[in-house]
Amino acid sequence: MKNDETYKLISRMNFEIRWGDCDAAGITYYAKYLDWFTDGRIDFLKQVGLPYHEFFHKAGIVTVALEANCRYKKLLRLEQPVILETTLFELSRTRMKFKYRILTIDEVEAAEGYTTHAFVDFIQGKPLDIRKRHPHLWKKLNGVMAGSINL
């Protein structure tokens, strides 16, 4: 199932660029964006009522990253306030894809990206079909894709 470009559910996180996010010149280090994507994904799941630890980890499901992409458009600097938008963009029985946008406080896009994750059985280390193994979670994720949960 693929979300259209009008994303029904988007979480927004506000934060400030910290010293540990920057190189010696005070410019955001490129790899930090992927850390922020993780923060956004965890926040998104929490906001839609599916906290990662409770609904995935405790159920023996890990979401393994298959792909990560980030396109950098504008430099970000130390102590600059930013907004991270996250949405669930695609969902299948074996994986999910999130899209991200990092905006300046005046809504200028500084970066955009996505990550794709496989559902994997924690014990066996093998991919799993979320619809078969965890139908309640599949139903909730489909509700998120349909936009039937309010953020």
C-alpha positions, -999 to 999 in steps of 0.1 A, spaced: 0 0 0 15 34 -10 6 67 5 -1 95 -19 18 128 -19 -7 145 4 4 124 34 -25 120 57 -5 116 89 27 136 95 45 140 128 65 171 135 94 173 159 110 206 168 146 205 180 178 226 180 211 216 163 235 206 191 273 208 192 275 170 188 255 173 156 282 195 140 317 193 126 345 216 138 331 244 116 298 243 133 280 228 103 258 198 107 276 165 100 259 147 72 254 114 90 234 130 118 205 133 95 200 96 96 200 97 134 173 123 132 153 101 108 154 74 135 142 99 161 114 109 137 103 74 130 102 65 167 82 97 174 58 90 145 50 55 157 45 68 193 22 96 180 0 71 161 -4 49 191 22 23 182 52 29 204 81 9 189 92 -9 221 58 -20 230 43 -30 196 75 -42 179 103 -50 202 82 -67 229 64 -87 202 98 -101 190 98 -79 158 128 -58 148 126 -34 119 159 -38 100 170 -10 77 172 -21 41 178 13 25 184 49 36 186 80 15 191 117 23 192 147 -1 209 177 15 195 211 3 206 237 28 233 239 55 222 237 91 243 253 118 249 250 155 219 261 177 197 265 147 161 255 154 147 229 129 115 209 123 116 172 113 85 159 95 80 121 93 53 100 76 47 64 68 48 63 30 46 27 20 35 -5 38 36 -41 27 34 -74 46 72 -75 49 83 -39 50 76 -3 55 90 29 41 91 63 59 97 97 43 113 126 61 117 164 56 139 186 77 128 222 76 142 255 90 120 273 114 106 294 85 96 262 67 125 261 41 134 226 32 169 218 43 169 180 36 146 152 25 150 115 26 135 81 33 143 48 50 129 13 41 127 -13 69 120 -51 68 100 -68 96 123 -94 110 117 -121 137 141 -112 165 148 -148 176 151 -164 142 167 -134 124 144 -140 94 120 -118 76 83 -122 86 49 -115 72 34 -90 96 -1 -97 85 1 -134 92 22 -133 124 8 -101 140 -27 -94 125 -35 -68 152 -4 -48 143 -11 -51 106 -45 -37 111 -32 -8 131 -5 0 105 -31 -1 78 -52 24 98 -22 47 99 -18 44 61 -55 52 56 -51 82 79 -77 70 103 -56 79 133 -54 115 144 -20 130 154 
